[in-house]
Amino acid sequence: MAVKITGEGIVNALRVFFGAFMIVVYLGMSVLFMLNFFKFSTTPAWTLARWVFAVILGVYGLYRGYRQVKGLDYYRGGNKADGGE
């Protein structure tokens, strides 16, 4: 039995892959900022900025992960601009 690959199936698979990839990027950058991987200056202002960006990227990565798992990123009922849900 052959599996029929439709254009919509490929697009959905790419969305899932890209979404997961971006989650890894956001969480990875958050960890790299926390560890000072990029060797920013250790002045208090740069340290504060580094930690603020690390927290923002981490929280956004978790948010994106939640939306990815729950399937909230994709419209199922048609085009949102056309009134679909």
Secondary structure, 3 states (H helix, E strand, C coil): CCCCCCHHHHHHHHHHHHHHHHHHHHHHHHHHHHCCCCCCCCCHHHHHHHHHHHHHHHHHHHHHHHHHHHCCCCCCCCCHHHCCC
